[in-house]
Amino acid sequence: MQKKNQLFDDLAKLTKGYVSILGEFKDELEHFVSSKFKKLVIDMKLVNRDDFEVVQEMLAEIRKEQKRIAKRLSDLEAKLKKNKFRR
């Protein structure tokens, strides 16, 4: 009976050791994957969401200004054409 108890104690210790090793392996794997993912993001030159939204707003303002300028140019061209025919 004592041999069985010793066997179970040894198995419990061995299992605890494996669980500890697996926990360390999990931590190392998470760190490895995280660092590789960060490197991939940096290498791809991705921007964060805040920067993207700021540039998107700037682009919307530029498009509005472009439309105003195009309208103004069109009006000036029409006015110029009108004045040429009056002469």
Order of alpha helices (4+ residues) and beta strands (2+ residues): alpha-alpha
